[in-house]
């Protein structure tokens, strides 16, 4: 049993007690307003997702906060920034464009750091903020910066007797592995991801474990390594289960990865069967959220399975490149999927094709 000792107490005057009560009350009111703002932002995000709108994220946040009658600088803490980062991450993922949110998030974090306040009293949210910053930099193809944040994250995870180490370890290692993989260090990336997966326990978050599995499968598929079949076989739940637990976007990526894997290892009938199921299950949803490009990709894969000579046509690669959005820094996972098709055209591994594609798309 742990003994808790009361701190030394000093006499307080009624006036000081009243002042402290007022401060605490104001803080509680701000917290309640922030929670309302968080709910409003999530509602707006839902509308944006369904209507396919692209709006300025900074304007969206500041407008919501102003509507509540508070100043962002007044209420900005690690916890409130975590809430905004959670929204920002979803918003950027929906738009496949993490440059939309990065400037606002970076300035907000710098503001908190400039206050010279210890984040130890909000250590959980502080770690999460650093994780989100690492993820945003990774998705914007800045791998060195992302790894720098991950190193800082690891240091924070050791604080308070490693209180939150197990909570964040798997996802921290996953993001590190992804950075190394797309930095041209596939063997090191695979080793880190597999080691992290082996360290998972029954208490580990299911989403972290499944993220590692699908990530390892992706690494192996891109290298044309048949061990990917073993990892994909570990996904034993239904599509509906993964959609509910991990989200539609995750489930769609996993389904596409499975199709590519079976096509690559000459299980054409199984690949076509999964394609048929994919179109039946996700076509309507993808139309609703203006993600026709995903269905276009699936149809191209289908043509390549039925008629392999399709990828040898002189215009095939040019058509794939046109699927990229030149106005933004394209999402790294979109590049990975398109790289699989480029690999067919140039007779190289999907990994080499994706890395070259990524390098060409990061130079602007």
C-alpha positions in Angstrom: 0.0 0.0 0.0 1.3 3.4 -0.9 1.2 6.1 1.8 0.2 9.5 0.7 1.4 12.4 2.8 -0.6 15.6 2.9 1.4 18.7 1.9 2.1 21.3 4.5 -0.9 23.5 4.7 -0.8 27.2 5.5 -3.6 29.3 6.8 -5.7 30.9 4.1 -7.8 34.0 4.4 -11.4 34.0 3.2 -10.4 36.4 0.5 -7.6 34.1 -0.9 -10.0 31.1 -0.8 -12.6 33.1 -2.7 -10.0 34.2 -5.3 -8.9 30.6 -5.7 -12.4 29.4 -6.0 -13.1 32.0 -8.7 -9.9 30.9 -10.6 -11.0 27.2 -10.4 -14.5 28.1 -11.5 -13.2 30.0 -14.6 -10.9 27.2 -15.5 -13.8 24.7 -15.3 -15.9 26.9 -17.5 -13.1 27.2 -20.1 -12.8 23.4 -20.0 -16.5 23.0 -20.6 -16.3 25.5 -23.5 -13.4 23.7 -25.0 -15.3 20.4 -24.9 -18.2 22.1 -26.7 -15.8 23.5 -29.2 -14.3 20.0 -29.7 -17.8 18.6 -30.4 -18.6 21.5 -32.9 -15.3 20.8 -34.7 -16.1 17.1 -35.0 -19.6 17.9 -36.4 -18.1 20.3 -38.9 -15.5 17.7 -39.8 -18.3 15.2 -40.5 -20.0 17.6 -42.8 -16.7 18.4 -44.6 -16.1 14.7 -45.0 -19.5 14.0 -46.6 -19.5 17.1 -48.8 -15.8 16.8 -49.8 -15.1 20.4 -48.8 -11.6 21.7 -48.3 -11.4 24.6 -45.8 -8.6 26.5 -44.1 -8.1 24.5 -40.8 -6.8 27.5 -38.9 -9.8 29.6 -39.8 -12.1 26.7 -38.8 -10.5 26.4 -35.4 -10.3 30.1 -34.6 -13.9 30.6 -35.8 -15.1 27.9 -33.5 -13.2 29.2 -30.5 -14.4 32.8 -31.2 -17.9 31.5 -31.3 -17.5 30.3 -27.8 -16.3 33.7 -26.6 -12.8 32.6 -25.5 -9.3 33.4 -26.7 -7.3 30.5 -28.2 -4.1 31.7 -26.4 -6.0 31.8 -23.2 -7.1 28.2 -23.3 -4.3 26.6 -25.3 -2.8 23.7 -23.2 -1.3 20.3 -24.1 -4.8 18.8 -23.6 -6.6 21.3 -25.8 -3.9 21.1 -28.5 -4.2 17.3 -28.4 -7.9 17.6 -29.0 -7.3 19.9 -32.0 -4.6 17.6 -33.3 -6.9 14.7 -33.2 -9.3 16.7 -35.3 -6.5 17.9 -37.5 -5.3 14.4 -38.1 -8.7 13.2 -39.2 -9.2 16.3 -41.4 -5.9 15.9 -43.1 -6.4 12.2 -43.6 -9.7 12.8 -45.3 -8.2 15.3 -47.7 -5.0 13.2 -48.2 -3.1 16.4 -47.5 -1.3 17.0 -44.2 0.1 20.4 -45.4 -3.4 21.8 -44.6 -2.9 21.6 -40.9 0.8 21.7 -40.2 1.4 25.5 -40.0 -1.4 26.0 -37.4 -0.3 23.0 -35.3 3.4 24.0 -35.4 2.6 27.5 -34.3 0.3 26.3 -31.5 3.0 23.9 -30.2 5.6 26.6 -30.3 3.3 28.9 -28.3 2.8 26.3 -25.6 6.6 25.7 -25.4 7.2 29.5 -25.2 5.1 29.6 -22.0 8.0 27.8 -20.2 5.5 25.7 -18.4 6.2 22.1 -17.5 4.1 19.6 -19.4 4.6 17.0 -16.7 1.2 17.7 -15.2 -0.3 16.9 -18.6 2.3 14.3 -19.6 -0.2 12.0 -21.4 -1.4 14.8 -23.7 2.1 16.1 -24.1 3.3 12.7 -25.4 0.3 12.6 -27.7 1.0 16.0 -29.1 4.6 15.0 -30.0 3.3 11.8 -31.6 0.9 13.8 -33.8 3.6 16.2 -34.8 5.8 13.2 -35.7 3.0 11.7 -37.7 2.3 15.0 -39.6 5.9 15.3 -40.5 6.0 11.7 -41.7 2.9 12.2 -43.9 4.5 15.3 -45.3 7.6 13.2 -46.3 9.9 14.9 -43.8 11.3 11.8 -42.3 14.3 13.3 -40.4 12.0 15.8 -38.6 9.5 13.0 -37.8 12.3 10.9 -36.3 13.4 13.8 -34.2 10.0 14.1 -32.7 9.9 10.4 -32.1 13.2 10.6 -30.1 11.6 13.4 -28.0 8.5 11.2 -27.6 10.7 8.4 -26.3 12.2 10.6 -23.7 8.8 11.8 -22.5 7.7 8.1 -22.3 10.4 7.5 -19.7 9.1 10.2 -17.3 7.1 9.5 -14.2 8.5 6.1 -13.9 7.7 5.2 -17.5 4.0 5.5 -16.6 2.8 5.8 -20.2 5.6 3.8 -21.9 3.4 0.7 -22.6 0.5 2.9 -23.8 2.6 4.5 -26.6 5.4 2.1 -27.3 3.8 0.1 -30.2 2.6 3.2 -32.1 5.9 5.0 -31.5 7.8 2.0 -32.9 5.4 1.7 -35.8 5.9 5.3 -36.9 9.7 4.8 -36.5 9.5 1.8 -38.8 7.5 3.6 -41.4 10.0 6.5 -41.4 12.9 4.1 -41.9 11.0 2.1 -44.6 10.3 5.2 -46.7 13.9 6.5 -46.1 15.4 3.6 -47.9 16.1 1.3 -44.9 13.6 -1.5 -45.4 15.5 -4.2 -43.5 15.8 -2.1 -40.3 12.2 -1.0 -40.6 10.9 -4.6 -40.9 13.1 -5.7 -37.9 11.7 -2.9 -35.7 8.1 -3.5 -36.6 8.4 -7.3 -36.1 10.1 -6.8 -32.7 7.4 -4.4 -31.6 4.7 -6.8 -32.7 6.3 -9.7 -30.7 6.3 -7.5 -27.6 2.5 -6.9 -27.7 0.5 -8.3 -24.9 -3.2 -9.0 -24.2 -3.3 -5.5 -22.7 -2.0 -3.9 -25.9 -4.6 -1.8 -27.8 -6.1 -3.8 -30.7 -5.7 -0.9 -33.1 -1.9 -0.7 -32.4 -1.5 -4.5 -32.9 -3.5 -4.5 -36.2 -1.6 -1.4 -37.4 1.7 -3.2 -36.9 0.4 -6.4 -38.7 -0.9 -4.5 -41.8 2.3 -2.4 -41.8 4.5 -5.5 -41.8 2.4 -7.0 -44.5 2.8 -3.9 -46.6 6.6 -4.0 -46.2 6.7 -7.6 -47.3 4.3 -7.1 -50.3 6.3 -4.2 -51.5 9.4 -6.5 -51.5 7.5 -9.4 -53.1 8.1 -11.5 -50.0 5.6 -14.3 -49.6 5.8 -14.0 -45.8 3.2 -11.3 -46.3 0.6 -14.1 -46.7 1.3 -15.3 -43.1 0.6 -11.8 -41.6 -2.5 -11.2 -43.7 -3.9 -14.6 -42.5 -3.9 -13.2 -39.0 -6.7 -10.8 -39.8 -9.5 -13.2 -38.9 -12.3 -10.8 -38.2 -15.0 -9.7 -40.7 -14.8 -6.5 -42.7 -17.6 -5.1 -40.5 -15.5 -5.7 -37.4 -12.5 -3.8 -38.7 -14.7 -1.0 -40.0 -16.2 -0.6 -36.5 -13.0 -0.9 -34.6 -10.5 0.7 -36.9 -12.5 2.8 -39.3 -13.5 2.7 -42.9 -10.3 4.1 -44.3 -8.2 1.5 -42.5 -10.5 -1.3 -43.6 -10.3 -0.1 -47.3 -6.5 0.1 -47.2 -6.3 -3.4 -45.7 -8.7 -4.8 -48.3 -6.7 -3.3 -51.1 -3.5 -4.6 -49.7 -4.9 -8.1 -49.6 -6.0 -7.8 -53.2 -2.6 -6.7 -54.3 -0.9 -9.4 -52.3 -3.0 -12.2 -53.9 -2.6 -10.7 -57.4 1.2 -10.5 -56.9 1.6 -14.1 -55.7 -0.5 -15.4 -58.6 -3.7 -16.2 -56.6 -5.7 -14.5 -59.3 -9.0 -16.1 -58.6 -8.8 -15.1 -54.9 -7.7 -11.6 -55.9 -10.7 -11.2 -58.2 -13.1 -12.6 -55.6 -11.8 -10.0 -53.1 -12.1 -7.3 -55.8 -15.8 -8.2 -56.4 -16.5 -8.1 -52.7 -14.6 -4.8 -52.4 -16.6 -3.1 -55.1 -19.9 -4.4 -53.7 -19.0 -3.3 -50.1 -17.3 0.1 -50.7 -18.4 1.6 -54.0 -21.4 3.5 -52.6 -19.4 4.8 -49.6 -16.5 6.0 -51.8 -18.9 7.8 -54.0 -20.5 9.5 -50.9 -17.2 10.8 -49.7 -15.9 11.8 -53.2 -13.1 9.2 -53.2 -13.7 7.9 -56.8 -10.0 7.6 -57.2 -9.9 4.6 -54.9 -12.4 2.8 -57.1 -10.6 3.8 -60.2 -7.4 2.3 -58.7 -9.3 -1.0 -58.0 -10.6 -1.2 -61.5 -7.1 -0.7 -63.0 -5.8 -3.5 -60.7 -8.7 -5.7 -62.0 -7.7 -5.0 -65.6 -4.1 -5.8 -64.9 -5.1 -9.2 -63.4 -7.4 -10.1 -66.3 -5.1 -8.7 -69.0 -1.5 -8.5 -67.7 -0.4 -6.9 -71.0 -2.3 -3.7 -69.9 0.7 -2.6 -67.8 3.0 -2.9 -70.8 1.1 -0.3 -72.8 3.2 2.8 -73.5 0.5 5.1 -72.0 -0.1 3.0 -68.9 2.5 4.7 -66.6 1.4 8.2 -67.8 -2.2 7.4 -66.8 -1.1 6.3 -63.3 0.9 9.5 -62.8 -2.2 11.5 -63.8 -4.0 10.0 -60.8 -1.7 12.0 -58.6 -2.8 15.5 -57.4 -0.1 17.9 -58.5 -1.5 20.7 -56.3 -0.6 19.0 -53.0 2.1 16.9 -51.4 0.4 13.6 -52.2 -0.3 11.2 -49.3 2.5 8.7 -48.8 0.1 5.7 -48.7 -1.5 6.8 -52.0 2.0 6.9 -53.5 2.7 3.4 -52.2 -0.4 2.0 -53.8 0.2 3.7 -57.1 3.8 2.5 -56.9 2.6 -1.1 -57.1 1.1 -0.3 -60.5 4.2 1.6 -61.7 6.2 -1.5 -60.7 4.1 -3.6 -63.1 4.9 -1.2 -65.9 8.6 -1.0 -65.2 9.2 -4.6 -64.1 10.6 -3.6 -60.7 9.5 -4.3 -57.1 6.6 -2.2 -55.8 9.0 -0.9 -53.1 11.6 0.5 -55.6 8.9 2.0 -57.7 7.2 3.6 -54.7 10.5 5.0 -53.5 11.4 6.5 -56.9 7.8 7.9 -57.2 8.0 9.4 -53.7 11.4 11.0 -54.3 10.1 12.6 -57.5 7.0 13.9 -55.7 8.9 15.3 -52.8 11.3 17.5 -54.7 8.8 20.4 -55.4 
